[in-house]
Amino acid sequence: MEEDPDTYRILKLRAEILELGSAIRQLQREGLDDAAAQLLIARKRARLDHLVKTGSPGGHLNITDIRRS
């Protein structure tokens, strides 16, 4: 059985967002500039929101949303 391409993209973006969140926390702990990572994570969150809202009839996929902690 083949997975829906939008579902795959959503899962991939979720994993990338989690990794970026971890990298941002590490940069902050070390007192380093995290502006580029913050911008990238914001863009990925926007892409994720768009995919979730437009990815299925009715506008919502059954994928857990990721929010900034």
C-alpha positions as CSV (number, residue, x, y, z in Angstrom):
1,M,0.0,0.0,0.0
2,E,1.4,3.4,-1.0
3,E,1.3,6.3,1.3
4,D,-0.3,9.6,0.2
5,P,2.4,12.1,-1.0
6,D,0.9,14.9,1.2
7,T,1.0,12.7,4.2
8,Y,4.6,11.9,3.5
9,R,5.5,15.6,3.1
10,I,3.7,16.4,6.3
11,L,5.5,13.7,8.3
12,K,8.8,14.8,6.8
13,L,8.2,18.4,7.7
14,R,7.2,17.5,11.3
15,A,10.5,15.6,11.7
16,E,12.5,18.6,10.3
17,I,10.7,21.0,12.6
18,L,11.5,18.8,15.6
19,E,15.2,18.7,14.6
20,L,15.3,22.4,14.1
21,G,13.6,23.0,17.5
22,S,16.3,20.9,19.1
23,A,19.1,22.8,17.2
24,I,17.6,26.1,18.3
25,R,17.5,25.1,21.9
26,Q,21.1,24.0,21.7
27,L,22.2,27.2,20.1
28,Q,20.3,29.2,22.8
29,R,22.0,27.2,25.6
30,E,25.4,28.0,24.1
31,G,24.5,31.6,23.7
32,L,24.8,31.6,19.9
33,D,22.8,33.3,17.3
34,D,19.7,31.3,16.3
35,A,18.1,33.8,13.9
36,A,18.6,31.7,10.8
37,A,17.2,28.5,12.4
38,Q,14.3,30.5,13.8
39,L,13.5,31.8,10.2
40,L,13.8,28.3,8.7
41,I,11.5,26.8,11.4
42,A,8.9,29.5,10.8
43,R,8.9,28.8,7.1
44,K,8.6,25.0,7.6
45,R,5.7,25.6,10.1
46,A,4.0,27.8,7.5
47,R,4.5,25.1,4.8
48,L,3.2,22.5,7.3
49,D,0.1,24.6,8.1
50,H,-0.6,25.0,4.4
51,L,-0.3,21.3,3.7
52,V,-2.5,20.3,6.6
53,K,-5.2,22.9,5.6
54,T,-5.2,22.0,1.9
55,G,-4.1,18.4,1.9
56,S,-7.4,16.7,2.1
57,P,-11.1,17.1,1.3
58,G,-12.7,19.0,4.2
59,G,-9.4,20.8,4.8
60,H,-7.9,18.7,7.6
61,L,-5.7,15.7,7.6
62,N,-5.5,13.4,10.6
63,I,-2.0,14.6,11.6
64,T,-1.0,16.1,14.9
65,D,0.0,19.7,14.7
66,I,3.3,20.9,16.0
67,R,3.5,24.1,17.9
68,R,6.3,26.0,19.4
69,S,6.9,25.0,23.0
